[in-house]
Amino acid sequence: MQLYETLPGAITYSLHQESIEDRRIGKLYYLFKGRNAWHSTWINRYSDGCMHTSLVAAKKSAEKQRKSGTRFFIQELPVLILAAQENVLLVTQINCENVLLNYHPDGAMRYRDNDELKSCNIDLFSPLNAAYDTFWVHSDYWDVRPPTSNSIIRFVLPREQAELEPYDGNKSQLYTSFSFGTNYHLGWSAAKDRDRSTHIEHVLSIS
């Protein structure tokens, strides 16, 4: 399934009434195109619909966008899953080596130093809409705020659509496309990618 970012204006009142009852780490497939992903320092630009819940869906999307000479990449990304009764919040981050690295569930360092702790809004039984708000890039839950674009991405899905594969950082892959010719589907080579989930695991352990 192809995912589209949930912006603040799309948050419904029903999320205020739902509370978190399950938390875990899942996997998304991030499709992007451009130069060599290993040796370039360029910023990948987020485009709505570039995240997918399966490798098959990501490959199909690449085929639809295919043009002569275009090279695609599919990166396995960890995603924080906060599940409520009817809806699920997914949070991930691109253009980073460790997803949500500077996020702290009890408020940013400047608040903790002054003993002005923020409440943890991603704990069990917390309202789902409050959890959504903590991942806003200008919230008080970042020790270092992430960029305003091409960084933090949030999705809200009906729970029945959010059955994601588990993420295993030890087996995370980066897939690179290659062409057999215009009359054939793209081929894909896989190489081991770095684990980007260690801070999400830390967040879940302390919240």
N, C-alpha and C positions, 0 to 999 in steps of 0.2 A: 504494500500500500504506500502511496505517495502522501507525504505530510505537508501541511501548510501552516505556517506560523500563526499562533493565536495572539492577536494584539489586544491591548487593554480594552479597547472599545467593544471587543467581542465577548468579554467576560459577562456571564449572565448572573442574575440574582441567585439562581439555584446553587452556584458554587459557594455562596456565603453560608448556605445551609448544610453543606457537605463537609465531613471531617475525614482526615487521613486515617486509613485503617490498615495500610500496608505500604512498605517502603523497600525498594530493592534497586539493583543496577541491571539495566538491560542494554541492548545493542541496537544501534541504528546504522544504516549504510548511507554515507554522505557521497553524493555524486558531484564531481566538478571536472572542469576541463582546463587545459593549458599546458604550461611547460613542465619539465621534469620535477616531480614532487619531492624528490629526495634532496636535490642540490640547490634549489631555488629558495630565496628568502621572500618572494613576493607574497602578497596577501590574497588569499582565496576570497572571492566575493560571494556572499550568500545570495542565492536566488530562491524565491519561494518554490517549493516543490522539489528541492534538491535532496531532501532527506526521505529515506525509504525504510520500511520495516523488514524488508527481505532483500537478499542479494539478487534474486530473480527480478524483482520490481525495479531495482536500480539499473540492471543491465537493459531491461526493456525501455526504460526512460532514455538511456544513452542511445539506443537504436533510433528512437524518435528524433533526437536532436542531432543525429549524425550528419556531418558535412565532410567533404573531401579534406583530408589532412588534419582533422580534429582528433586529438588524443584525449581520452577520458580516464579519470581515476575514480575509484570507489574506495573510500576509507571506512573501516569499521570504527565506530565511535561509541564510547560508553554514554549512557543517558541515565540520569536520575529519574526513577519512577516513583511518584507519590500517588497512590490509588485511594480514592474515596468510594462512596457507595455506588455512584452512577458514572462518575467521570474520573479521568486520570490526568495528572500533570506530568509532562515530560520536560526535562531541562537538560540541555547539552551546550557545548561551546566549541567553536571552530577557531582555527589560527592560534592554537595553544598546544603545549606539550603535556599539560595536566589539566583535565577538565575541572572547572570551578575552583582552581587553585587558591584564589584569594577570597573565596566566599567563606563566611563563618556564621553558623546558624544562631549564635548568641550575640551577634552584633560585631561591628568592626573593632579593630584593636584600639582605636581612639576612645571608644566607649568602655571597653573592658579595663583600660588603664585608669579610667576615672570612676571605676565601680558603678558605671551607669549601664548595667547590662540590659540589652534588648531581650525581649522574650523570644524563645525559640518557636518559630512558626512552621517548622517542618517536622515536628514531633508527632507521634501518634495522637489522634483526636484533635489536632489543630485544624482550623478551617482551611479548606483548599484554596480559597481566594487569597487568604493571608500568606500562604506559602508562595503562591504565584507572585505576589507583590515583593517578596524579599529578594527575588532574582532580577528585579528591575536594576539596570546598571547604575542608577543614581540612589539606590537604597542605602541604608546604613549598615548593611550586612557584608560589605566588601572592605577588606583591609587595603586593597588597591583596586580602584574601580576599573572594570574592563572597558574597552572601547564601546562607543555608543552604537556602532554597526559592525557587522561581520564578526560577531563574537558570541554573546549569549542568545540562545534561541529557545523559546518556550512553545509547547504545544499542549492543548487541552483536547482530549479525545473521550468519546464514550468508552466505558470500561471494556465492553465486548470487542472493541477494535484495537485494544492496546496489549494484546498478547505478544510480547516481544521475546526474541531469543535472549538467553543470558549472555552477558559479556564476559569473556575470559581473556584478560590482558596478556596472558602467556601465549595466546594463540591469535592475537589480533593481526589482521591482514590488511595490506594495501594492494588493490588490484589495478593493473594498468592495461588499457586496451591496445590492441594491435589489429591491423586490417588484413583480411585475406582477399580483399577486392570488393567492389561495390555490389556484387551479386550475392555476397555471403554475410552472415552475421559477424559481428566483431569477435575476435578472440580476446582472451584475458589471461594475463600472467599474474601470479600472486607472489608477494614477498612479505616477510614478517614485518609488522609495524611495531612501534613502541607501545607499552602499556600506558594509557592515559587516564586510568581510573583510580589511582591511588588516593587522590584527595577526596573523591566522592566516598570512598570506603571510610576515610577518616571522618568525614562529616557525619555519616550514618552511625559511626561508633561513638561519637561524643554528643549527639543530639537525642 
